[in-house]
Amino acid sequence: MAVLSPEPHGGRAGALPPRRVLLVSRDAELDSLLARHRIAAHLGELTTVRVVSGGALPDAALVCDDEAATERLLELGVPVVHLTSGHSGAAPSPAPDGRALHRLHRPGWLPGPWPGSGGRPTGILAPARLTGNRTRAGTLLLLSSWGVPGDEFGGFTAGPLRALVRAAVRRTGRCEVVCDTRLAPVRTAVEGLAGPEGVRLSRAADVDVDALHATAAVFLASPTLGALALAQARRAPVMFLPPLGPVQRDLAERVARAVPVPVTTDGEDASSWGSRGEGPWAALDPDLDDLRGAQRVARSLRQLSLAPM
């Protein structure tokens, strides 16, 4: 099988042919691509690939959320860890083929009830690097439109988004806007707010979100599990953008029952922008502060690649 696209976290050459793990994610969904990136960081002794073709199959595969990909790989005889990376709201997440090892990205502190889908919770999928830069500046605005109705997203980009980006530039000097999809309306919304040094827009699949967070002084994010994991792992303040769509609203409501994450709509709440220290995480029960989810999934992949089921 010819490897067409290696993951940046590829394994090292050794005396024996390296085991190869295929990594699949929905890169238009923020949670899915962040989960794949964070798990890949713990597979350094394996060769990780994104695209394969030809004869030989990979030794194992991580599939984040794509049920069709999981089914195709299992039919080819490839052992699969299927990860459900994001919050599903009140409805159950689609269950993968029962032959896959099913894992769920789910923090232990987040209140239920949880729809049943048969997967095993992982704990938080934290970034590999937990500390931030000593000197941090600017704002990271992490926006997800996955599963959000088009008219609702359009209303947000036409109104509150402009106000938030303008406030971020005024208060912190610059704003890094990162979104998973629908770049066109976001670009229209932020056009003309500041020069190239003031506002930069990127697609989440094209940048290292975790590294951008390490350099930012302020973090604004859509209510997603990947964003929560990032702030929790670094014990950093976070402000939610207005929740969009039923899934984000359900997650924001559950979070509010456990930790005090503020929601900002126009950037005019000065107390939120001035937040420092641990943010909402100081009150978290240490027994529920489990950041080892990515390591657990990586260990399962390693075991499958060495002794396929």
Phi, psi and chi 1 to 4 in degrees:
 res  aa     phi    psi   chi1   chi2   chi3   chi4
   1 MET       -  124.4  178.9  173.2   -0.4      -
   2 ALA   -81.1  127.1      -      -      -      -
   3 VAL   -82.3  121.7  177.4      -      -      -
   4 LEU   -97.4  -27.4  -57.1 -178.9      -      -
   5 SER  -147.7   97.2  177.3      -      -      -
   6 PRO   -74.9  144.9   26.5  -32.6      -      -
   7 GLU   -72.1  144.0  178.4   73.1    8.2      -
   8 PRO   -57.9  -23.8  -27.0   33.7      -      -
   9 HIS   -91.4   37.7  -56.4  -73.3      -      -
  10 GLY   -63.6  157.6      -      -      -      -
  11 GLY   -78.5  171.8      -      -      -      -
  12 ARG   -94.9  150.8  -62.0 -179.6  -63.7  -86.6
  13 ALA   -71.1  145.4      -      -      -      -
  14 GLY  -138.7 -172.3      -      -      -      -
  15 ALA   -65.7  -36.7      -      -      -      -
  16 LEU   -99.6  154.9  -63.2  174.9      -      -
  17 PRO   -56.6  130.5  -23.1   33.0      -      -
  18 PRO   -66.2  145.4   23.9  -32.4      -      -
  19 ARG   -73.1  142.3  -47.0  -60.3  -73.1  178.6
  20 ARG  -113.9  133.8  -68.2 -172.6  -55.3  161.3
  21 VAL  -121.6  125.9  175.2      -      -      -
  22 LEU   -85.9  133.4  175.0   66.0      -      -
  23 LEU  -113.6  122.9  -55.4  178.7      -      -
  24 VAL  -125.3  134.1  179.6      -      -      -
  25 SER  -147.7  163.6   60.5      -      -      -
  26 ARG   -89.6   99.9  -69.1 -165.0  -62.5 -136.1
  27 ASP   -76.0   -5.8  -71.8   -2.8      -      -
  28 ALA   -87.9    1.4      -      -      -      -
  29 GLU  -118.5  118.3  179.4 -177.9    4.0      -
  30 LEU   -54.2  -50.2 -179.3   65.1      -      -
  31 ASP   -58.9  -39.8  -81.7  -32.8      -      -
  32 SER   -66.5  -47.4 -169.1      -      -      -
  33 LEU   -72.4  -32.6   71.1   92.4      -      -
  34 LEU   -66.1  -38.9  -71.3  179.7      -      -
  35 ALA   -63.2  -45.4      -      -      -      -
  36 ARG   -61.3  -44.2 -174.3 -105.0  -62.1  165.5
  37 HIS   -62.4  -43.9  176.1   75.3      -      -
  38 ARG   -71.2  -36.9  -69.1  170.3 -174.3  170.8
  39 ILE   -70.2  -39.7  -66.9  164.2      -      -
  40 ALA   -57.7  -32.0      -      -      -      -
  41 ALA   -64.6  -15.6      -      -      -      -
  42 HIS  -106.1   16.2  -65.4  -79.9      -      -
  43 LEU  -116.8   34.6  -64.4  171.5      -      -
  44 GLY   -60.0  -28.4      -      -      -      -
  45 GLU   -86.7   -2.8   77.2  -80.4   18.1      -
  46 LEU  -108.0  157.0  -57.6  173.6      -      -
  47 THR   -89.4  119.3  -65.0      -      -      -
  48 THR  -107.1  135.1   54.6      -      -      -
  49 VAL  -130.9  152.1  -62.4      -      -      -
  50 ARG   -99.9  -34.1  -66.2  -64.1  -43.8  -77.3
  51 VAL  -134.8  133.6 -179.8      -      -      -
  52 VAL  -134.6  156.2  -65.9      -      -      -
  53 SER  -156.3  159.6   64.4      -      -      -
  54 GLY   106.0 -139.9      -      -      -      -
  55 GLY   -89.7  -70.5      -      -      -      -
  56 ALA   -69.4  141.3      -      -      -      -
  57 LEU   -91.6  156.8  -64.7  171.0      -      -
  58 PRO   -66.8  159.4   23.0  -32.5      -      -
  59 ASP   -75.1  -25.3  -61.8  -68.9      -      -
  60 ALA  -163.0  169.3      -      -      -      -
  61 ALA  -143.2  142.1      -      -      -      -
  62 LEU  -103.7  123.6  167.6   69.2      -      -
  63 VAL  -119.5  116.6  178.1      -      -      -
  64 CYS   -93.7  102.7  -60.9      -      -      -
  65 ASP    80.6  -22.3  -54.5  -69.4      -      -
  66 ASP   -84.6   93.9 -171.4  -24.8      -      -
  67 GLU   -63.0  -35.8  -66.4   82.1   16.3      -
  68 ALA   -65.5  -40.2      -      -      -      -
  69 ALA   -65.0  -40.3      -      -      -      -
  70 THR   -59.8  -44.8  -71.0      -      -      -
  71 GLU   -64.5  -41.7 -172.3  169.8   -9.5      -
  72 ARG   -63.6  -43.4  -71.9 -165.6  -59.7  -89.5
  73 LEU   -67.0  -39.7  -73.2  163.3      -      -
  74 LEU   -64.7  -37.6  -71.3  169.1      -      -
  75 GLU   -63.7  -28.2  -70.2  -59.9  -40.2      -
  76 LEU   -83.6   -4.5  -68.5  170.5      -      -
  77 GLY    90.5   13.1      -      -      -      -
  78 VAL   -88.2  125.4  177.6      -      -      -
  79 PRO   -69.6  138.7   20.0  -27.4      -      -
  80 VAL  -128.8  135.1  174.5      -      -      -
  81 VAL   -98.9  116.2  174.7      -      -      -
  82 HIS  -100.9  120.3 -177.2   96.6      -      -
  83 LEU  -108.8  125.7  176.2   73.7      -      -
  84 THR   -89.7  110.5  -60.4      -      -      -
  85 SER   -91.3  -24.9   67.8      -      -      -
  86 GLY  -120.6  174.0      -      -      -      -
  87 HIS   -74.3  143.0 -174.1   60.3      -      -
  88 SER  -109.6   -0.9   61.6      -      -      -
  89 GLY    76.2 -150.5      -      -      -      -
  90 ALA   -77.5  -18.4      -      -      -      -
  91 ALA   -90.0  149.0      -      -      -      -
  92 PRO   -64.8  145.9  -15.0   26.9      -      -
  93 SER   -68.8  146.5  -58.5      -      -      -
  94 PRO   -58.6  132.9  -20.8   31.2      -      -
  95 ALA   -84.1  134.5      -      -      -      -
  96 PRO   -75.7  173.8   30.4  -35.5      -      -
  97 ASP   -51.1  133.3 -170.8  -58.2      -      -
  98 GLY   -63.8  -11.4      -      -      -      -
  99 ARG   -80.1  -13.7  -66.6  169.4  -68.4  173.9
 100 ALA   -84.4  153.2      -      -      -      -
 101 LEU   -79.0  117.6  -65.6 -178.2      -      -
 102 HIS  -100.7  125.0 -172.0 -165.0      -      -
 103 ARG  -123.0  147.1  -59.7  -68.6 -178.1  -99.7
 104 LEU  -119.9  129.3  -58.4  172.3      -      -
 105 HIS   -78.3  108.6 -176.3 -161.2      -      -
 106 ARG  -153.0  114.5 -178.6  177.4  -61.1  166.8
 107 PRO   -68.1  140.7   19.0  -25.8      -      -
 108 GLY   -67.2  -21.8      -      -      -      -
 109 TRP   -84.5  -12.1   53.6  -96.8      -      -
 110 LEU   -76.1  124.3 -164.3   62.4      -      -
 111 PRO   -64.3  147.5  -19.3   31.7      -      -
 112 GLY   -90.3 -155.3      -      -      -      -
 113 PRO   -74.3  154.6   28.4  -34.4      -      -
 114 TRP  -107.3  133.3  -63.8  105.2      -      -
 115 PRO   -65.2  138.4   22.7  -31.0      -      -
 116 GLY   -78.9  133.0      -      -      -      -
 117 SER  -140.8    9.3   56.7      -      -      -
 118 GLY    81.5    1.0      -      -      -      -
 119 GLY   -88.6  163.6      -      -      -      -
 120 ARG   -98.9  126.2  178.9 -175.0  -60.3  173.8
 121 PRO   -62.7  143.9  -21.5   32.7      -      -
 122 THR   -97.7  -24.2   64.4      -      -      -
 123 GLY    87.1  178.3      -      -      -      -
 124 ILE   -64.9  134.4  -75.5  -70.7      -      -
 125 LEU   -88.3   91.7  -63.1  174.2      -      -
 126 ALA   -88.2  155.8      -      -      -      -
 127 PRO   -66.5  155.0   23.3  -32.1      -      -
 128 ALA   -65.8  -36.2      -      -      -      -
 129 ARG   -98.0  115.7  179.8 -170.5  172.8 -161.4
 130 LEU   -92.2  -19.5  -62.7 -175.8      -      -
 131 THR   -92.8  153.0   57.3      -      -      -
 132 GLY   -96.6  170.8      -      -      -      -
 133 ASN   -65.2  150.2  -71.1   15.3      -      -
 134 ARG   -61.8  -40.3  -71.6  178.3 -179.3  -89.7
 135 THR  -110.6  115.0  -57.6      -      -      -
 136 ARG  -118.5  146.4  -65.4 -173.2  -71.9  -84.4
 137 ALA  -150.8  158.0      -      -      -      -
 138 GLY    77.7 -177.4      -      -      -      -
 139 THR  -122.9  137.3  -63.5      -      -      -
 140 LEU  -103.0  119.9  171.7   60.4      -      -
 141 LEU  -110.7  110.1 -169.5  153.0      -      -
 142 LEU  -107.5  110.9 -172.4   56.6      -      -
 143 LEU  -115.9  128.4  176.1   60.9      -      -
 144 SER  -116.8  129.9  176.6      -      -      -
 145 SER  -111.5    9.5   63.8      -      -      -
 146 TRP   -61.8  123.4  178.0  -96.7      -      -
 147 GLY    76.1    5.7      -      -      -      -
 148 VAL   -89.3  130.6  176.0      -      -      -
 149 PRO   -55.9  140.6  -24.9   34.0      -      -
 150 GLY   -59.2  -40.8      -      -      -      -
 151 ASP   -68.8  -34.8   56.3  -14.1      -      -
 152 GLU   -68.4  -41.2 -170.4  173.0   -9.9      -
 153 PHE   -66.5  -39.4 -171.2   74.0      -      -
 154 GLY   -62.2  -40.0      -      -      -      -
 155 GLY   -64.7  -36.4      -      -      -      -
 156 PHE   -69.2  -45.4  171.7   72.8      -      -
 157 THR   -69.1  -30.1   55.3      -      -      -
 158 ALA   -78.3  -18.1      -      -      -      -
 159 GLY  -125.0  -86.6      -      -      -      -
 160 PRO   -57.7  -34.8  -25.2   33.8      -      -
 161 LEU   -60.3  -44.5  179.6   61.0      -      -
 162 ARG   -59.3  -43.8  -96.9 -174.5   89.1   78.0
 163 ALA   -64.6  -38.6      -      -      -      -
 164 LEU   -68.9  -43.2  -73.4  164.7      -      -
 165 VAL   -66.7  -40.8  172.7      -      -      -
 166 ARG   -61.3  -42.8 -174.6 -177.1  -67.1  112.1
 167 ALA   -65.8  -38.3      -      -      -      -
 168 ALA   -62.8  -43.3      -      -      -      -
 169 VAL   -65.7  -42.3  174.2      -      -      -
 170 ARG   -65.3  -39.4 -175.3  176.7   73.6 -110.8
 171 ARG   -88.3  -30.4  -67.7  176.9 -179.0  -85.6
 172 THR  -123.4   -2.3   69.4      -      -      -
 173 GLY    96.7  -33.1      -      -      -      -
 174 ARG  -159.4  164.4   64.2  175.8 -177.1  -91.9
 175 CYS  -139.6  123.2 -175.0      -      -      -
 176 GLU   -96.2  109.8 -173.6   89.5   37.2      -
 177 VAL   -98.9  121.3 -179.0      -      -      -
 178 VAL  -126.6  126.6  178.9      -      -      -
 179 CYS  -133.6  154.6   49.5      -      -      -
 180 ASP   -80.7  -32.3   47.5   14.1      -      -
 181 THR  -158.5 -179.3 -173.2      -      -      -
 182 ARG    57.1   51.5  -63.0  178.9 -177.3  170.2
 183 LEU   -67.7  -31.1  -96.2   68.7      -      -
 184 ALA   -59.2  -51.7      -      -      -      -
 185 PRO   -67.3  -29.4   20.0  -30.4      -      -
 186 VAL   -68.3  -42.9  177.6      -      -      -
 187 ARG   -61.0  -42.5 -176.9  174.9  -68.8  107.8
 188 THR   -61.2  -39.4  -61.4      -      -      -
 189 ALA   -67.2  -36.8      -      -      -      -
 190 VAL   -95.6   -5.8  -56.6      -      -      -
 191 GLU   -59.8  132.8 -105.9  177.3   -3.2      -
 192 GLY    81.2    0.5      -      -      -      -
 193 LEU   -75.6  -32.3  -70.5 -179.2      -      -
 194 ALA  -162.2  169.0      -      -      -      -
 195 GLY   -71.1 -179.5      -      -      -      -
 196 PRO   -59.2  -25.9   18.3  -29.9      -      -
 197 GLU   -81.7  -18.0  -63.9  -59.7  -43.2      -
 198 GLY   -87.5  -41.5      -      -      -      -
 199 VAL  -133.6  129.6 -179.9      -      -      -
 200 ARG  -128.7  133.9 -175.1  171.1   70.4  168.3
 201 LEU  -111.7  131.7  171.5   62.8      -      -
 202 SER  -139.2  154.4  -55.8      -      -      -
 203 ARG   -84.5  136.6 -168.2  170.9   69.7  107.2
 204 ALA   -57.8  -34.4      -      -      -      -
 205 ALA   -69.4  -14.2      -      -      -      -
 206 ASP  -101.5   -2.9  -62.6  -27.7      -      -
 207 VAL  -133.4  165.8  -65.3      -      -      -
 208 ASP   -93.9   95.8 -173.9  -22.2      -      -
 209 VAL   -59.6  -42.7  170.9      -      -      -
 210 ASP   -62.5  -39.2  -64.2  -15.1      -      -
 211 ALA   -68.9  -37.7      -      -      -      -
 212 LEU   -62.9  -39.0  -69.8  174.2      -      -
 213 HIS   -63.8  -35.9  179.8  -96.3      -      -
 214 ALA   -63.4  -23.4      -      -      -      -
 215 THR  -102.2   -7.0   66.1      -      -      -
 216 ALA   -90.8  144.1      -      -      -      -
 217 ALA   -85.0  -29.5      -      -      -      -
 218 VAL  -130.4  142.0  173.0      -      -      -
 219 PHE  -126.7  115.7 -174.9   32.4      -      -
 220 LEU  -112.2  133.9  -50.4  179.5      -      -
 221 ALA  -149.9  145.2      -      -      -      -
 222 SER   -60.2  147.0  -63.3      -      -      -
 223 PRO   -65.2   98.8  -21.3   34.1      -      -
 224 THR  -139.6  155.4   60.2      -      -      -
 225 LEU   -66.8  -35.8  -69.1 -178.6      -      -
 226 GLY   -63.6  -39.4      -      -      -      -
 227 ALA   -70.0  -41.9      -      -      -      -
 228 LEU   -60.8  -42.7  -79.6  170.1      -      -
 229 ALA   -60.7  -38.9      -      -      -      -
 230 LEU   -63.9  -47.7 -172.2   50.4      -      -
 231 ALA   -68.7  -42.1      -      -      -      -
 232 GLN   -63.7  -43.7 -179.2 -175.9  -17.2      -
 233 ALA   -62.1  -36.1      -      -      -      -
 234 ARG   -96.2    5.4  -65.1 -150.9  172.8  116.6
 235 ARG    51.0   49.0  -42.9  -61.9  -67.9 -176.1
 236 ALA  -115.8  147.8      -      -      -      -
 237 PRO   -61.8  150.4  -20.0   31.7      -      -
 238 VAL  -145.9  142.9   56.8      -      -      -
 239 MET  -117.8  134.1  -72.7 -175.5  -73.0      -
 240 PHE   -78.2  137.7  -84.0  157.1      -      -
 241 LEU   -69.6  160.7  -60.1  170.5      -      -
 242 PRO   -54.0  126.4  -26.4   34.9      -      -
 243 PRO   -61.3  135.5  -19.1   31.3      -      -
 244 LEU  -117.8  128.0  -57.3  174.8      -      -
 245 GLY    82.6  161.4      -      -      -      -
 246 PRO   -64.8  -33.8   20.2  -31.2      -      -
 247 VAL   -69.7  -46.8  172.5      -      -      -
 248 GLN   -62.5  -39.4  -70.4 -172.5   17.0      -
 249 ARG   -65.4  -40.2  -77.3 -169.4  -76.2  -87.6
 250 ASP   -63.8  -43.6 -175.0   81.6      -      -
 251 LEU   -65.2  -44.2  178.7   58.2      -      -
 252 ALA   -60.8  -38.0      -      -      -      -
 253 GLU   -67.3  -40.6 -172.1  -84.2  -32.1      -
 254 ARG   -67.1  -42.4  -66.6 -176.2 -165.7 -131.6
 255 VAL   -59.1  -42.4  169.5      -      -      -
 256 ALA   -60.9  -24.8      -      -      -      -
 257 ARG   -77.3  -13.6  -72.7 -172.8 -100.6  150.6
 258 ALA  -117.4  -44.0      -      -      -      -
 259 VAL  -137.1  145.3  -70.4      -      -      -
 260 PRO   -84.6   78.3   30.7  -33.6      -      -
 261 VAL   -89.7  117.5  175.1      -      -      -
 262 PRO   -72.2  152.9   25.8  -32.3      -      -
 263 VAL  -110.7  127.0  177.6      -      -      -
 264 THR  -113.8  134.5 -176.4      -      -      -
 265 THR  -109.0  -26.7   57.1      -      -      -
 266 ASP  -137.8   -0.8   58.9   10.1      -      -
 267 GLY    80.0    7.1      -      -      -      -
 268 GLU   -91.7   -1.8  -65.5  -52.6  -43.4      -
 269 ASP   -82.9   97.1 -176.9   -4.8      -      -
 270 ALA   -64.1  -31.8      -      -      -      -
 271 SER   -64.5  -35.4   62.9      -      -      -
 272 SER   -67.5  -41.6  -64.6      -      -      -
 273 TRP   -68.8  -26.7  -70.2   87.8      -      -
 274 GLY   -89.2    4.1      -      -      -      -
 275 SER   -65.4  136.6  178.6      -      -      -
 276 ARG  -133.9 -175.4  -67.9  -66.1 -177.6  -91.7
 277 GLY    73.4 -143.6      -      -      -      -
 278 GLU   -84.5   -2.4  -73.8 -168.6  -71.6      -
 279 GLY    61.3 -136.6      -      -      -      -
 280 PRO   -78.6   -3.8   30.9  -35.8      -      -
 281 TRP   -85.4  -11.1  -46.9  111.3      -      -
 282 ALA   -62.7  -31.4      -      -      -      -
 283 ALA   -88.6    1.4      -      -      -      -
 284 LEU   -73.1  137.1 -164.8   63.3      -      -
 285 ASP   -61.9  121.2 -177.7  -13.6      -      -
 286 PRO   -56.8  -29.6  -23.4   33.1      -      -
 287 ASP   -68.7  -17.9  -67.9  -24.5      -      -
 288 LEU  -106.0    6.7  -59.8  176.8      -      -
 289 ASP   -95.9   64.4 -164.8   12.0      -      -
 290 ASP   -99.4  113.9 -177.6   -4.0      -      -
 291 LEU  -105.6   16.1  -55.4  177.4      -      -
 292 ARG   -99.3   17.7  -64.0  168.6  -67.4  177.8
 293 GLY   -61.1  -43.7      -      -      -      -
 294 ALA   -63.9  -39.6      -      -      -      -
 295 GLN   -63.8  -39.0  -68.5   95.9  -45.7      -
 296 ARG   -63.9  -45.4  -70.6 -168.4 -179.5   96.3
 297 VAL   -64.9  -42.1  177.7      -      -      -
 298 ALA   -61.1  -39.5      -      -      -      -
 299 ARG   -63.8  -40.6 -175.0  165.4   56.3 -114.4
 300 SER   -62.2  -41.1  -65.2      -      -      -
 301 LEU   -64.4  -41.5  -77.6  165.0      -      -
 302 ARG   -61.3  -44.0 -163.7  174.1  -64.7  111.4
 303 GLN   -65.2  -40.7  -68.2  167.7  -14.2      -
 304 LEU   -64.9  -38.1  -79.4 -173.9      -      -
 305 SER   -69.3  -28.8   70.5      -      -      -
 306 LEU   -87.7  -33.9  -66.9  172.3      -      -
 307 ALA  -140.2   75.0      -      -      -      -
 308 PRO   -56.3  144.1  -21.3   32.8      -      -
 309 MET   -90.1      -  -68.6  166.5   33.7      -
